[in-house]
Amino acid sequence: MSEIRQDLDTLCAEVERDLATRPFAVFRGHHRALENRSQVDWDVIKSPDFHDYLVCAERLGVRMLVFSHQKLTTQLLDQVRERIDTTDLSREDARDFERTFKKLRGYEGFTSSLELSFDFEGITYIFHISTPWYDELLDMIEDLDDAIEHAAGDEEGGPMGGYFSQN
């Protein structure tokens, strides 16, 4: 695997087949990358092959791996659509968000991210890969949240949100 893939469905199936040949107990869980715990991320840019990650886990004597993958869902897209529609955006920003959203709608149902993880001596080791289009969606959500937060700050009358009298 030499590049980040646009669709991770094939990789997901490859991971499933490979895990079936290894001694790990596979726990089908949720992405763990955002958990509040000590973690180390595998460098998928320099070493994108999940086989190397699994060999490392085997050498450490890991017995259980957590496997998770996500698809781009209608529900998530509907939430983003609602944010676009309810956020006060400039005409140019609205046009950019709309263009990006239409492009992303074409990936609905595709696998957007895949994660393998294991715990070893109190640290979680994570192999996480996502598609460029999913990263673009996450960036768009962050930009929309920033616009909403900025608008809320403007409505509240400044940085202190109206906590002090403006007499």
DRENPA-865443 format. One record per residue: x, z, y negated of N, C-alpha, C, CB in turn; residue in three letters. Coordinates in steps of 0.2 Angstrom, whole numbers, plus 5000, padded with zeros to 4 digits. Glycine has a CB too. Example, Ala and Ser with C-alpha at 12.3 -4.5 7.8 and 13.67 -1.06 7.14 Angstrom:
2
5066 | 5039 | 5028 | 5062 | 5039 | 5022 | 5066 | 5039 | 5016 | 5057 | 5045 | 5022 | ALA
5064 | 5035 | 5011 | 5068 | 5036 | 5005 | 5064 | 5039 | 5000 | 5070 | 5029 | 5003 | SER
END
This chain:
167
5004 | 5000 | 5006 | 5000 | 5000 | 5000 | 5004 | 5000 | 4994 | 4995 | 5006 | 5000 | MET
5005 | 4994 | 4991 | 5010 | 4994 | 4985 | 5007 | 4994 | 4978 | 5013 | 4987 | 4986 | SER
5000 | 4994 | 4978 | 4997 | 4995 | 4971 | 4991 | 4999 | 4972 | 4996 | 4988 | 4968 | GLU
4989 | 5001 | 4966 | 4982 | 5005 | 4965 | 4977 | 4999 | 4967 | 4981 | 5008 | 4959 | ILE
4972 | 5001 | 4971 | 4967 | 4996 | 4973 | 4961 | 4997 | 4969 | 4965 | 4997 | 4980 | ARG
4957 | 4991 | 4968 | 4951 | 4991 | 4964 | 4946 | 4994 | 4968 | 4950 | 4984 | 4962 | GLN
4946 | 4994 | 4974 | 4940 | 4996 | 4978 | 4944 | 5000 | 4984 | 4936 | 4991 | 4981 | ASP
4942 | 5006 | 4985 | 4945 | 5011 | 4990 | 4941 | 5011 | 4996 | 4946 | 5018 | 4987 | LEU
4936 | 5007 | 4997 | 4933 | 5007 | 5004 | 4937 | 5006 | 5010 | 4927 | 5002 | 5004 | ASP
4941 | 5000 | 5009 | 4946 | 4999 | 5015 | 4951 | 5004 | 5016 | 4949 | 4992 | 5013 | THR
4954 | 5007 | 5010 | 4958 | 5013 | 5011 | 4955 | 5019 | 5015 | 4961 | 5015 | 5004 | LEU
4949 | 5020 | 5013 | 4945 | 5025 | 5016 | 4944 | 5025 | 5023 | 4938 | 5026 | 5012 | CYS
4943 | 5019 | 5025 | 4942 | 5017 | 5032 | 4949 | 5018 | 5036 | 4939 | 5010 | 5034 | ALA
4954 | 5016 | 5033 | 4961 | 5016 | 5035 | 4963 | 5024 | 5036 | 4966 | 5013 | 5031 | GLU
4961 | 5028 | 5031 | 4963 | 5035 | 5032 | 4959 | 5038 | 5037 | 4961 | 5038 | 5025 | VAL
4953 | 5036 | 5038 | 4949 | 5039 | 5044 | 4952 | 5037 | 5050 | 4941 | 5036 | 5043 | GLU
4954 | 5031 | 5051 | 4957 | 5029 | 5058 | 4963 | 5033 | 5059 | 4958 | 5021 | 5058 | ARG
4967 | 5033 | 5054 | 4974 | 5037 | 5055 | 4973 | 5044 | 5056 | 4978 | 5036 | 5048 | ASP
4968 | 5047 | 5053 | 4967 | 5054 | 5054 | 4965 | 5056 | 5061 | 4962 | 5057 | 5049 | LEU
4961 | 5051 | 5064 | 4959 | 5052 | 5071 | 4965 | 5052 | 5076 | 4954 | 5046 | 5073 | ALA
4970 | 5049 | 5074 | 4976 | 5049 | 5079 | 4981 | 5055 | 5078 | 4980 | 5043 | 5078 | THR
4980 | 5059 | 5073 | 4984 | 5065 | 5071 | 4981 | 5072 | 5073 | 4986 | 5065 | 5064 | ARG
4985 | 5077 | 5074 | 4983 | 5083 | 5076 | 4979 | 5087 | 5071 | 4989 | 5087 | 5079 | PRO
4977 | 5085 | 5066 | 4974 | 5089 | 5060 | 4967 | 5090 | 5062 | 4975 | 5086 | 5054 | PHE
4964 | 5096 | 5060 | 4957 | 5097 | 5060 | 4955 | 5094 | 5053 | 4955 | 5105 | 5061 | ALA
4950 | 5090 | 5053 | 4948 | 5087 | 5046 | 4942 | 5090 | 5044 | 4948 | 5079 | 5047 | VAL
4943 | 5093 | 5038 | 4937 | 5096 | 5035 | 4934 | 5091 | 5029 | 4939 | 5103 | 5031 | PHE
4928 | 5090 | 5029 | 4926 | 5085 | 5025 | 4923 | 5089 | 5019 | 4920 | 5080 | 5028 | ARG
4926 | 5089 | 5014 | 4925 | 5094 | 5008 | 4924 | 5090 | 5002 | 4929 | 5099 | 5007 | GLY
4925 | 5093 | 4996 | 4924 | 5090 | 4989 | 4931 | 5090 | 4987 | 4920 | 5095 | 4985 | HIS
4932 | 5086 | 4981 | 4938 | 5085 | 4978 | 4940 | 5092 | 4976 | 4938 | 5080 | 4972 | HIS
4947 | 5094 | 4977 | 4949 | 5100 | 4975 | 4954 | 5100 | 4969 | 4953 | 5103 | 4981 | ARG
4955 | 5095 | 4966 | 4960 | 5094 | 4961 | 4959 | 5098 | 4955 | 4961 | 5087 | 4959 | ALA
4953 | 5100 | 4954 | 4951 | 5104 | 4948 | 4950 | 5111 | 4949 | 4945 | 5101 | 4945 | LEU
4951 | 5113 | 4955 | 4950 | 5120 | 4957 | 4956 | 5124 | 4953 | 4951 | 5121 | 4964 | GLU
4954 | 5130 | 4951 | 4958 | 5135 | 4948 | 4963 | 5138 | 4952 | 4954 | 5140 | 4944 | ASN
4968 | 5135 | 4955 | 4973 | 5137 | 4959 | 4980 | 5134 | 4959 | 4970 | 5137 | 4967 | ARG
4985 | 5136 | 4961 | 4991 | 5133 | 4961 | 4991 | 5127 | 4965 | 4997 | 5138 | 4964 | SER
4993 | 5121 | 4962 | 4993 | 5115 | 4966 | 4999 | 5111 | 4964 | 4986 | 5112 | 4965 | GLN
5000 | 5106 | 4969 | 5005 | 5101 | 4968 | 5002 | 5094 | 4969 | 5012 | 5102 | 4972 | VAL
5003 | 5089 | 4965 | 5000 | 5083 | 4966 | 5005 | 5078 | 4969 | 4997 | 5080 | 4960 | ASP
5004 | 5074 | 4974 | 5008 | 5069 | 4977 | 5009 | 5064 | 4972 | 5005 | 5067 | 4984 | TRP
5015 | 5061 | 4971 | 5016 | 5056 | 4966 | 5014 | 5049 | 4969 | 5023 | 5055 | 4964 | ASP
5007 | 5047 | 4968 | 5005 | 5041 | 4971 | 5007 | 5035 | 4967 | 4997 | 5041 | 4970 | VAL
5010 | 5036 | 4961 | 5013 | 5030 | 4958 | 5020 | 5028 | 4962 | 5015 | 5031 | 4951 | ILE
5024 | 5033 | 4963 | 5030 | 5031 | 4966 | 5030 | 5031 | 4974 | 5036 | 5037 | 4964 | LYS
5025 | 5035 | 4977 | 5024 | 5035 | 4984 | 5017 | 5034 | 4985 | 5027 | 5041 | 4987 | SER
5014 | 5028 | 4985 | 5006 | 5027 | 4986 | 5004 | 5027 | 4993 | 5004 | 5021 | 4982 | PRO
5008 | 5027 | 4998 | 5006 | 5027 | 5005 | 5004 | 5034 | 5007 | 5012 | 5024 | 5009 | ASP
4998 | 5034 | 5009 | 4995 | 5041 | 5012 | 4999 | 5043 | 5018 | 4988 | 5040 | 5013 | PHE
5001 | 5038 | 5022 | 5005 | 5040 | 5028 | 5011 | 5045 | 5027 | 5007 | 5033 | 5032 | HIS
5014 | 5043 | 5022 | 5020 | 5048 | 5020 | 5018 | 5055 | 5019 | 5024 | 5045 | 5014 | ASP
5012 | 5056 | 5015 | 5009 | 5062 | 5014 | 5007 | 5066 | 5020 | 5003 | 5061 | 5009 | TYR
5004 | 5062 | 5025 | 5002 | 5065 | 5031 | 5008 | 5067 | 5035 | 4998 | 5060 | 5035 | LEU
5013 | 5063 | 5035 | 5019 | 5065 | 5039 | 5022 | 5071 | 5036 | 5025 | 5059 | 5038 | VAL
5022 | 5072 | 5030 | 5024 | 5078 | 5026 | 5020 | 5084 | 5029 | 5024 | 5078 | 5019 | CYS
5014 | 5083 | 5029 | 5009 | 5089 | 5031 | 5011 | 5090 | 5039 | 5002 | 5087 | 5031 | ALA
5012 | 5085 | 5043 | 5013 | 5087 | 5050 | 5020 | 5091 | 5050 | 5014 | 5080 | 5054 | GLU
5025 | 5089 | 5047 | 5031 | 5092 | 5047 | 5031 | 5099 | 5045 | 5037 | 5089 | 5043 | ARG
5026 | 5101 | 5040 | 5025 | 5108 | 5038 | 5021 | 5112 | 5043 | 5022 | 5108 | 5031 | LEU
5018 | 5108 | 5048 | 5014 | 5112 | 5053 | 5007 | 5113 | 5051 | 5017 | 5118 | 5055 | GLY
5005 | 5109 | 5046 | 4998 | 5110 | 5043 | 4993 | 5108 | 5049 | 4997 | 5105 | 5037 | VAL
4988 | 5113 | 5050 | 4983 | 5112 | 5055 | 4976 | 5109 | 5052 | 4982 | 5118 | 5058 | ARG
4975 | 5110 | 5046 | 4969 | 5107 | 5043 | 4970 | 5104 | 5037 | 4964 | 5113 | 5042 | MET
4966 | 5098 | 5036 | 4967 | 5094 | 5030 | 4959 | 5093 | 5027 | 4969 | 5087 | 5031 | LEU
4959 | 5093 | 5021 | 4952 | 5092 | 5017 | 4952 | 5085 | 5015 | 4951 | 5097 | 5011 | VAL
4947 | 5081 | 5017 | 4946 | 5074 | 5016 | 4940 | 5073 | 5012 | 4946 | 5070 | 5022 | PHE
4941 | 5070 | 5006 | 4935 | 5069 | 5001 | 4936 | 5062 | 4998 | 4935 | 5074 | 4996 | SER
4930 | 5059 | 4997 | 4930 | 5052 | 4994 | 4923 | 5052 | 4990 | 4931 | 5046 | 4998 | HIS
4924 | 5048 | 4984 | 4918 | 5048 | 4980 | 4916 | 5040 | 4979 | 4918 | 5051 | 4974 | GLN
4910 | 5039 | 4979 | 4907 | 5032 | 4977 | 4904 | 5033 | 4970 | 4902 | 5030 | 4982 | LYS
4905 | 5027 | 4966 | 4901 | 5027 | 4960 | 4894 | 5026 | 4961 | 4904 | 5021 | 4955 | LEU
4890 | 5031 | 4958 | 4883 | 5032 | 4960 | 4879 | 5030 | 4954 | 4881 | 5039 | 4962 | THR
4873 | 5028 | 4956 | 4868 | 5026 | 4951 | 4867 | 5033 | 4946 | 4861 | 5024 | 4954 | THR
4867 | 5038 | 4949 | 4865 | 5045 | 4945 | 4871 | 5046 | 4940 | 4865 | 5051 | 4950 | GLN
4877 | 5045 | 4942 | 4882 | 5045 | 4937 | 4882 | 5040 | 4931 | 4889 | 5045 | 4940 | LEU
4880 | 5034 | 4933 | 4880 | 5029 | 4928 | 4874 | 5030 | 4924 | 4879 | 5022 | 4932 | LEU
4868 | 5033 | 4926 | 4862 | 5034 | 4922 | 4864 | 5040 | 4917 | 4856 | 5037 | 4927 | ASP
4868 | 5045 | 4919 | 4870 | 5050 | 4915 | 4875 | 5047 | 4909 | 4874 | 5056 | 4919 | GLN
4879 | 5043 | 4911 | 4883 | 5040 | 4906 | 4879 | 5035 | 4901 | 4889 | 5035 | 4909 | VAL
4874 | 5032 | 4904 | 4869 | 5028 | 4900 | 4866 | 5032 | 4895 | 4864 | 5024 | 4904 | ARG
4863 | 5038 | 4897 | 4860 | 5043 | 4893 | 4865 | 5045 | 4887 | 4857 | 5049 | 4897 | GLU
4871 | 5047 | 4889 | 4876 | 5049 | 4884 | 4877 | 5043 | 4878 | 4882 | 5051 | 4887 | ARG
4877 | 5037 | 4881 | 4878 | 5032 | 4876 | 4872 | 5031 | 4871 | 4880 | 5025 | 4880 | ILE
4866 | 5032 | 4874 | 4860 | 5031 | 4870 | 4859 | 5036 | 4865 | 4854 | 5030 | 4875 | ASP
4861 | 5042 | 4867 | 4860 | 5048 | 4863 | 4865 | 5050 | 4858 | 4858 | 5054 | 4867 | THR
4871 | 5047 | 4859 | 4877 | 5049 | 4854 | 4877 | 5044 | 4848 | 4883 | 5048 | 4858 | THR
4878 | 5048 | 4842 | 4878 | 5044 | 4836 | 4885 | 5041 | 4836 | 4877 | 5049 | 4830 | ASP
4885 | 5034 | 4837 | 4891 | 5030 | 4837 | 4891 | 5025 | 4831 | 4892 | 5027 | 4844 | LEU
4897 | 5023 | 4829 | 4897 | 5018 | 4824 | 4895 | 5011 | 4828 | 4905 | 5017 | 4822 | SER
4893 | 5006 | 4825 | 4891 | 5000 | 4828 | 4897 | 4997 | 4832 | 4889 | 4995 | 4822 | ARG
4903 | 4997 | 4830 | 4909 | 4995 | 4834 | 4910 | 4999 | 4840 | 4915 | 4995 | 4829 | GLU
4910 | 5006 | 4840 | 4911 | 5010 | 4845 | 4905 | 5009 | 4850 | 4911 | 5017 | 4843 | ASP
4899 | 5008 | 4848 | 4893 | 5007 | 4852 | 4894 | 5001 | 4856 | 4886 | 5007 | 4848 | ALA
4896 | 4995 | 4853 | 4897 | 4989 | 4856 | 4903 | 4989 | 4861 | 4899 | 4984 | 4851 | ARG
4908 | 4993 | 4860 | 4914 | 4994 | 4865 | 4911 | 4998 | 4871 | 4920 | 4998 | 4861 | ASP
4908 | 5003 | 4870 | 4905 | 5007 | 4875 | 4900 | 5003 | 4879 | 4902 | 5014 | 4873 | PHE
4896 | 4999 | 4876 | 4891 | 4995 | 4880 | 4895 | 4990 | 4884 | 4886 | 4992 | 4875 | GLU
4900 | 4987 | 4881 | 4904 | 4981 | 4885 | 4907 | 4985 | 4891 | 4909 | 4978 | 4880 | ARG
4910 | 4990 | 4890 | 4913 | 4994 | 4896 | 4908 | 4996 | 4901 | 4917 | 5000 | 4893 | THR
4903 | 4999 | 4899 | 4898 | 5001 | 4903 | 4895 | 4995 | 4908 | 4892 | 5004 | 4899 | PHE
4894 | 4990 | 4905 | 4891 | 4984 | 4908 | 4896 | 4982 | 4914 | 4890 | 4978 | 4904 | LYS
4902 | 4982 | 4912 | 4908 | 4980 | 4917 | 4908 | 4985 | 4923 | 4915 | 4980 | 4913 | LYS
4907 | 4992 | 4921 | 4908 | 4997 | 4926 | 4901 | 4997 | 4931 | 4908 | 5004 | 4923 | LEU
4896 | 4995 | 4928 | 4890 | 4994 | 4932 | 4891 | 4990 | 4938 | 4884 | 4992 | 4928 | ARG
4895 | 4985 | 4938 | 4897 | 4981 | 4943 | 4900 | 4984 | 4949 | 4901 | 4975 | 4941 | GLY
4903 | 4990 | 4948 | 4906 | 4994 | 4953 | 4902 | 4999 | 4957 | 4912 | 4997 | 4951 | TYR
4895 | 4999 | 4955 | 4891 | 5004 | 4958 | 4891 | 5003 | 4966 | 4884 | 5003 | 4955 | GLU
4892 | 5009 | 4969 | 4892 | 5009 | 4976 | 4899 | 5009 | 4979 | 4887 | 5004 | 4979 | GLY
4904 | 5007 | 4975 | 4910 | 5006 | 4978 | 4914 | 5013 | 4978 | 4915 | 5001 | 4973 | PHE
4919 | 5014 | 4982 | 4922 | 5020 | 4983 | 4927 | 5020 | 4977 | 4926 | 5021 | 4989 | THR
4927 | 5026 | 4973 | 4930 | 5026 | 4966 | 4936 | 5031 | 4967 | 4926 | 5028 | 4961 | SER
4936 | 5035 | 4971 | 4942 | 5040 | 4972 | 4942 | 5043 | 4979 | 4941 | 5046 | 4967 | SER
4948 | 5045 | 4981 | 4949 | 5047 | 4988 | 4954 | 5053 | 4987 | 4952 | 5042 | 4993 | LEU
4953 | 5058 | 4991 | 4958 | 5064 | 4990 | 4959 | 5067 | 4997 | 4955 | 5069 | 4986 | GLU
4965 | 5068 | 4999 | 4967 | 5072 | 5004 | 4971 | 5079 | 5002 | 4972 | 5068 | 5009 | LEU
4970 | 5084 | 5005 | 4973 | 5090 | 5002 | 4974 | 5095 | 5008 | 4969 | 5094 | 4997 | SER
4979 | 5099 | 5007 | 4980 | 5105 | 5012 | 4983 | 5111 | 5008 | 4985 | 5103 | 5018 | PHE
4983 | 5117 | 5011 | 4986 | 5123 | 5008 | 4992 | 5124 | 5013 | 4980 | 5128 | 5008 | ASP
4997 | 5126 | 5009 | 5003 | 5129 | 5013 | 5006 | 5134 | 5008 | 5008 | 5123 | 5014 | PHE
5007 | 5140 | 5011 | 5010 | 5146 | 5008 | 5007 | 5147 | 5001 | 5017 | 5145 | 5007 | GLU
5000 | 5147 | 5000 | 4997 | 5148 | 4994 | 4997 | 5143 | 4989 | 5000 | 5154 | 4991 | GLY
4999 | 5137 | 4991 | 4999 | 5131 | 4986 | 4995 | 5126 | 4989 | 5006 | 5129 | 4984 | ILE
4991 | 5122 | 4985 | 4987 | 5117 | 4987 | 4991 | 5110 | 4986 | 4980 | 5117 | 4984 | THR
4992 | 5106 | 4991 | 4995 | 5100 | 4990 | 4990 | 5094 | 4990 | 5001 | 5099 | 4996 | TYR
4990 | 5090 | 4985 | 4985 | 5085 | 4985 | 4987 | 5078 | 4984 | 4981 | 5087 | 4978 | ILE
4984 | 5074 | 4988 | 4985 | 5066 | 4987 | 4979 | 5064 | 4985 | 4987 | 5063 | 4994 | PHE
4979 | 5061 | 4978 | 4973 | 5059 | 4975 | 4974 | 5052 | 4972 | 4971 | 5064 | 4969 | HIS
4969 | 5048 | 4974 | 4970 | 5041 | 4971 | 4963 | 5039 | 4969 | 4973 | 5036 | 4976 | ILE
4963 | 5035 | 4963 | 4957 | 5033 | 4960 | 4958 | 5026 | 4958 | 4954 | 5037 | 4955 | SER
4953 | 5022 | 4957 | 4953 | 5015 | 4955 | 4954 | 5015 | 4947 | 4947 | 5011 | 4957 | THR
4957 | 5010 | 4945 | 4958 | 5009 | 4937 | 4951 | 5009 | 4934 | 4962 | 5003 | 4936 | PRO
4946 | 5006 | 4937 | 4939 | 5006 | 4933 | 4936 | 5013 | 4933 | 4935 | 5001 | 4937 | TRP
4938 | 5017 | 4938 | 4935 | 5024 | 4938 | 4938 | 5028 | 4933 | 4936 | 5027 | 4945 | TYR
4945 | 5027 | 4932 | 4949 | 5031 | 4927 | 4946 | 5029 | 4920 | 4956 | 5029 | 4928 | ASP
4944 | 5022 | 4919 | 4941 | 5020 | 4913 | 4935 | 5023 | 4912 | 4941 | 5012 | 4913 | GLU
4931 | 5024 | 4917 | 4924 | 5027 | 4916 | 4925 | 5035 | 4914 | 4920 | 5027 | 4923 | LEU
4930 | 5038 | 4917 | 4931 | 5045 | 4915 | 4934 | 5045 | 4908 | 4937 | 5048 | 4920 | LEU
4938 | 5041 | 4906 | 4940 | 5040 | 4899 | 4934 | 5039 | 4894 | 4945 | 5035 | 4898 | ASP
4930 | 5035 | 4896 | 4924 | 5034 | 4892 | 4919 | 5040 | 4892 | 4920 | 5028 | 4895 | MET
4919 | 5044 | 4897 | 4915 | 5050 | 4897 | 4918 | 5055 | 4892 | 4914 | 5053 | 4904 | ILE
4925 | 5055 | 4893 | 4928 | 5060 | 4888 | 4927 | 5058 | 4881 | 4936 | 5060 | 4890 | GLU
4928 | 5052 | 4879 | 4927 | 5049 | 4873 | 4920 | 5051 | 4870 | 4928 | 5042 | 4872 | ASP
4915 | 5050 | 4874 | 4908 | 5051 | 4872 | 4907 | 5059 | 4871 | 4903 | 5049 | 4878 | LEU
4910 | 5063 | 4875 | 4910 | 5070 | 4874 | 4913 | 5072 | 4868 | 4913 | 5074 | 4880 | ASP
4919 | 5069 | 4866 | 4922 | 5070 | 4860 | 4918 | 5068 | 4854 | 4929 | 5067 | 4859 | ASP
4914 | 5063 | 4854 | 4910 | 5060 | 4849 | 4904 | 5065 | 4848 | 4907 | 5053 | 4851 | ALA
4901 | 5068 | 4854 | 4896 | 5072 | 4854 | 4898 | 5079 | 4850 | 4893 | 5074 | 4861 | ILE
4904 | 5081 | 4852 | 4907 | 5088 | 4850 | 4908 | 5087 | 4842 | 4913 | 5090 | 4853 | GLU
4911 | 5081 | 4840 | 4912 | 5080 | 4833 | 4906 | 5080 | 4829 | 4916 | 5073 | 4832 | HIS
4901 | 5077 | 4832 | 4894 | 5076 | 4828 | 4891 | 5083 | 4828 | 4889 | 5072 | 4832 | ALA
4892 | 5087 | 4833 | 4889 | 5094 | 4833 | 4893 | 5098 | 4828 | 4890 | 5097 | 4840 | ALA
4900 | 5097 | 4827 | 4904 | 5101 | 4822 | 4901 | 5099 | 4815 | 4911 | 5100 | 4823 | GLY
4900 | 5093 | 4814 | 4898 | 5091 | 4807 | 4891 | 5094 | 4805 | 4897 | 5083 | 4807 | ASP
4886 | 5094 | 4810 | 4880 | 5097 | 4809 | 4880 | 5104 | 4808 | 4875 | 5096 | 4815 | GLU
4885 | 5108 | 4810 | 4885 | 5115 | 4810 | 4888 | 5117 | 4803 | 4889 | 5118 | 4816 | GLU
4891 | 5112 | 4799 | 4893 | 5114 | 4793 | 4900 | 5116 | 4792 | 4889 | 5120 | 4790 | GLY
4904 | 5113 | 4797 | 4912 | 5115 | 4796 | 4914 | 5118 | 4802 | 4913 | 5119 | 4790 | GLY
4921 | 5120 | 4802 | 4924 | 5122 | 4808 | 4922 | 5129 | 4811 | 4931 | 5123 | 4807 | PRO
4918 | 5133 | 4807 | 4916 | 5139 | 4809 | 4909 | 5139 | 4811 | 4917 | 5145 | 4804 | MET
4906 | 5133 | 4811 | 4899 | 5133 | 4814 | 4894 | 5137 | 4811 | 4899 | 5134 | 4821 | GLY
4894 | 5138 | 4804 | 4889 | 5141 | 4801 | 4889 | 5149 | 4802 | 4883 | 5139 | 4802 | GLY
4894 | 5152 | 4804 | 4895 | 5159 | 4805 | 4895 | 5163 | 4799 | 4900 | 5161 | 4810 | TYR
4898 | 5160 | 4793 | 4899 | 5163 | 4787 | 4894 | 5161 | 4782 | 4906 | 5163 | 4784 | PHE
4892 | 5165 | 4778 | 4887 | 5163 | 4772 | 4891 | 5158 | 4768 | 4884 | 5169 | 4768 | SER
4888 | 5153 | 4765 | 4891 | 5148 | 4761 | 4889 | 5150 | 4754 | 4889 | 5141 | 4763 | GLN
4888 | 5156 | 4752 | 4886 | 5158 | 4745 | 4892 | 5157 | 4740 | 4884 | 5165 | 4745 | ASN
END
